[in-house]
Amino acid sequence: SQTIHQWPATLVQPVGSPLSLECTVEGTSNPNLYWYRQAAGRGLQLLFYSVGIGQISSEVPQNLSASRPQDRQFILSSKKLLLSDSGFYLCAWYPGGPYEQYFGPGTRLTVT
Amino acid sequence: AQSVAQPEDQVNVAEGNPLTVKCTYSVSGNPYLFWYVQYPNRGLQFLLKYITGDNLVKGSYGFEAEFNKSQTSFHLKKPSALVSDSALYFCAVRDGGDNFNKFYFGSGTKLNVKP
């Protein structure tokens, strides 16, 4: 069966520091991968999605970036965090076709 | 443009009563519609989906949803609410146009079930 992992689970970082969040999927190949941010426990904001290695679509211009160095690995990065980057970051994967997205457990990021 | 609307920020219902969480959508092409539930500090869990076929879809934990094409709605329902159903619920639609790998989510509805 397929499993999606995210780490770290929680992170507290000062303003201006770098960020790296990692998402990996097991048990499938060539998944579509997504990064969402959820602020204040409400709506999801799509940040990036990827349909294959090296293929990244950015939805929101900001100080975040994403990379997909391997088929089942998706990384969210920042060179300098802002206070507004605080939130709950969710990774998801989608096999394509008439199926749903599958979400990871999330990373709680607090920028101080 | 594709979009999903959940008009209620919060729904309050007494345990044992029926519940409805509303969702309307706008999408080109045939819609793929989804409901997810989120508990605090957790990822989203899939409840049910409509792809094609019967307009009444049954899902996990006794939830069901009715697809109404003329009203472009996909309301989530449960005949008898439980306190444990209290959570944040999201409706989502897959892009029915050229970008069929993209999903659109509603703003979420917080369901409070009181004992």
Interface residues (C-beta under 8 A of the other chain):
Chain A: N32 Y34 G41 R42 G43 L44 L46 Y49 V51 F88 L90 A92 Y94 G96 P98 E100 Q101 Y102 F103 G104 P105 G106 R108
Chain B: Y32 F34 Y36 P40 N41 R42 G43 L44 Q45 F46 K49 I51 T52 L88 F90 A92 N101 K102 F103 F105 G106 S107 G108
